[in-house]
């Protein structure tokens, strides 16, 4: 992933090893990512899965930053550059893909964006979902957790939660 503009290596350190084993088993084609930041996970998914299948990835993020981004400086300009890196990285990944890859960006708070997706008929649509659980002390109203919890509670009988032992939640659809 060295060609991408990333300010940290959290994905390589925290998720890549597990995803390398998980993706060949799940083979998702329609993916929902809540919390996209600079696009490291999105680019990984395109790089890893697009050689074998068409992909549709929906990325939800406000790019407003949380408390951790507002503590010491201009969060607005910092998060603007994060969003610019996301768009650059995802464009690069899609341009290299050998199959059809459609990345749909939903800019906004997760509760609103997820509700809109359900309203657009995306209920039961996604094969795989991922989200980052923010550290203790983050304003839960401004992070994906409440929307993800509500979604999981509503559809728990139709989902399999993948127990991977990380600070992230991985969910696979098991029925419509």
N, C-alpha and C positions, 0 to 999 in steps of 0.2 A: 504494500500500500504506500510505498515511498513516493510515488508520483503525485499523491493527493496532498492537499494543503491541510495538515492537521496540527493543532497546537499541543496535542498530548497523545499518549499511546494507551489510553485507558482500554480501548477495544482489544488491542493486541494482548495486553496483560490480563484483562478481566474476562474476555468472552471468546476470543478466537479459537482457543483449544477445544472448548466445548462445542462451539458452532461447527468446527471442522468435522466432529463426529456426528452431530445432530442433523445437519443439513442433508447428507446423503440418505438418512433414514426418513426424514419428513418429506423431502422433495416438494416444498411449498411453491405454489404458483401465484397466489394472491396473498399479499403480506400487508399487515397493518403495523406500523411502527409509531409508537407514541413517545415523543421526545427524540428528536433527530439530531440536534446540536450541529456538528460539522459534517455529518453524513458518513462517518466511518462505518457504521453498521450497514447502512444502505449500500454503500460502495462494495463492501464485502459481499453482500447478498447478490448484487449484480455480477460481480467478478466470479463468484463461486457457482451460481445457479444458471446464469444466462447462457453459458455454452451448451446446456442441455435442454432448455425449455424457455418459452416465452414467460415473461414476468409482469406482474402488475403490483407495484408497491405504493401504498398510501402512507405518506409521512405527515405526522401531526406535530406541530411545534409552534409556539408563539414567538420565539426568538426575542422574548422580552427579558429573559433571565429571572432568576429567583433571588432570594435574599443573599445567597453566596456570591452573586455577581454584582450586587448593589452596595456591598460593604465598603469599597474603597475607591471608587472612581466613577467614571462616566459609563454606567451600565448600558445606556442607549447606544453609544458609539461602539462599545465592545461587542454587544450582541448584534449590531448591524454587521460588523466584520465577521462574526460567527456565521450569520445567515449567508453572507456573501461566499464564505468558504464552503458552506453546505451546497449552495447552488453550483459553484465551480466544480466541486468534487463529484457531485451527482451527474452533472453534464458530461464530465470526462468519462465516468464509468459507463454511462449509457452510450456514449459515442464509440466505445470499444466493444460493446456487446455484439455477439454474433447472431442473436435472436432478437425478437421484438421485446423491448423493455419499455414499459410505461410507468413513470414515476409521477404520482399526483401529490402535489404539496397542498396541505390544508393548514394555512397559517391562522392560528388562533388558539384559544384555550381548549384543552382536551375535552372538557365536558360538553362544550358547545360543538366542537368539530365531530365528536363521536355521535352526538345526537343528530347532527345533520347527515352523517353517513347512514344512520339507521333510517332517517326520513327519506333518503335517496334510494332506499331498497337494499341497502348493504347488510341487512340482518342475516346472519348466517353465511356471509359471503367470504370471509377471510379464512385461509388455511393456517396462518401462523401470525402471532402477535408478540411484540416485545416492548418492554418499557423499562426505564431506569428508575429504581426506587431511590429517592433523594435522601440524604442523611438527616438525622434527627435535627429538629429545629427549623426546617424549611416550612414555609407557609403552605400547608396542605391544600388550601383553596387555589393556589397558583401552581400546582403541579398535577401530573396526570393521575396520581393515585386514587382520588375519589371517583373519577370517571371509570377507571379500570376496575376498581372494586365493585362499583355498581354494575358494570357490564358482566363481570364474573358472577356476581350474585344472581343476575337475571338469567344467565345462560349456562349455569354450572352443569346441568344435566346433558348439555350438548358439547362440553369441552373436556379436554384432558389437560390438566396442569402438569407440565413436565418438571419433575423434581430434580433440579440441577444444582441446588445448593449455592446459588449465587445471590447477589443482591438484586437480581433482575427476575422478572416474571416471564416465563415462556408458556404459551398456551396453544394447543392444537385443537382444531375443530374435529369432533368425532361424528357429528350428525347434523342434519339440517333442522 
